[in-house]
């Protein structure tokens, strides 16, 4: 149990009504989760304004309220604090309520369009393999030293985030590696956290449905680095044209990694095949189980971060060589008739091109590449034709299908994608709304040695249609088809 004064440290408020230093049993911003003794933070969201639920929160037992606008009628027995930004306040009070757990371990954040999950997961696997107790906060799942906790968002809300970090501290974790999404930065979900370091992977077209412009998207990523302390490190991919931008204005120690440019941590691809990668990293040649130039960047970022966290070079490279990365990232299986199937989470134009260019560089030249691809509903519509165009340019055959249509008409999403199909490629493109049927069709078209890419869903075990999540697993569907190939 905490007193209100305990959790206001560092919170700038413009007005306080009520002087009672009441006991606080919970910090909540969802009025449905209010319990007696709660501090209710009224946050203005994209869909709902928490200020509309202040009265309900008080009726259900809230004893203190943080808000940007005081209600017309305030209850005498309730403390009200007015702030400039409730979302910022929520992060600060949530961290204070759980005794600032991010300061009790080394928290490393990973941001960028592609590679966040792989880098965070590899760091988690690496440090556990080297004997440390660790936590992971990622798109695929959250983990507290091996205990899996389902993930609903790339970056949880501030209350859940600090609760998870507190559990990691209680379990004796030394490190936590977390994905930091642009949404999380823009919505102040990481407010109040203390990072030991930040990693930038790359920046390409994504989330413009939310950020509206690429500049806003860039600013959200950069804001994470702007907020790092002078005791932290800021590690950036200098090969990305926005890599240097991330380092501008940061107080953190500036470090870089690259495959093509001069950098603090340098790598070079020596071999790239379906069996793995041979890389030279800081003059050491190491064979890794992962595939593709994009994974070379991911591995290099992990290595560099480990060095910045004062780990032994030989131990890091030895452990890294044994790891296989995150589920649903260039996850490949081989059918009895030698058809190769690859499941990948690629859901941006750049990610699709990365995966397909990797396949192109490894293939021997005679195989067909058959790509099954869709785009998510209620998300950035501008990338739909671009993703279809990229798929067509790098594949022999393409099947446009559903991803997670959510509330949208899946047929309309496919029509949007069809706008990007080059005229000369139209005869090699089919549109099949049902994803299971699309995968079955791809398998029927494949000849021995051909390569099938299922892009977009990766690790996801569901398909969301009209607001309902139905079980659907790309890899499971692929393996079922492969069993029938003989």
Buried (B, 14 or more C-beta within 10 A) or exposed (E): EBEBEBBBEEBEEEEEBBEEEBEBBBBBBBBEBBEEBBBBBBBBEEEEBBBEBBBEBBEBBBBBBBBBEBBEEBBEEBBBBBBEBBBBBBBBBBBBBBBBBBBBBBBBBBBBBBBBBBBBBBBBBBBBBBEBBBBBBBBBBBBBBEEEBEBEBBBBBBBBBBBBBBBBBEBEBBBBBBBBBBBBBBBBBBBBBBBBBBBBBBBBBBBBEBBEEBEBBBBBBBBBBBBBEEEBBBBBBBBBEBBBBBBEEBBBBBBBBBBEEEBBBBBBBEEBEBEBBBBEBBEEEBEBBBBBBBBBBBBBBBBBBBBBBEBEEEBBBEBBBEBBBBBBBBBBBEBEEEBBBBBBBBBBBBBBBBBBBBBBEBBEEEBBBBBBBBBBBBBBBEBBBBBBBBBBBBBBBBBBBBBBBBEBEBEEBBBBBBEBBEEEBEEBBBBBBEBBEBBBBBBEBBEEBBBBBBBBBBBBBEBBBEEEEEEBBBBEBBBBBBEEBE
